[in-house]
Amino acid sequence: MIGKKKILGLVLARKNSKGLKNKNIKKIKGKETFLWPLSSFKKSKYVDIYTISTDSQTILKKSKKNKIPIYFKRPVNLAKDNTPSYKPIIHAINYFKKKKLLFDYIVLLEPTSPLTSAKDLDK
């Protein structure tokens, strides 16, 4: 939280990718790519809640195994090659709205940006 502003950390990780097959679960230094941004959110001083939105059962299972606090299944129609990012972001906002959780800011990190640190986020 910054002041009284609540911050959501969001990672979008689809099951299929055009270029590199299974890129969101490829390992870098022994950790799946989708876990790197989640780790940064967890270490951030300002991110209140962090989550992953995915259509992948594998990613959901690995999220549970790695004790990611909130994760949810994204509808298949919001996980296509041509789906713009804003649509699954709106889906996430609505997911939290139903739980009566509202945010002032959303920080989006991609699994393919594993070098973004908590320090980067907090700056």
Secondary structure by P-SEA (a helix, b strand, c coil): ccccbbbbbbbbbbccccccccccccccccccccaaaaaaaaacccccbbbbbbccaaaaaaaaaacccbbbbcccccccccccaaaaaaaaaaaaaaacccccbbbbbbccccccccccccc
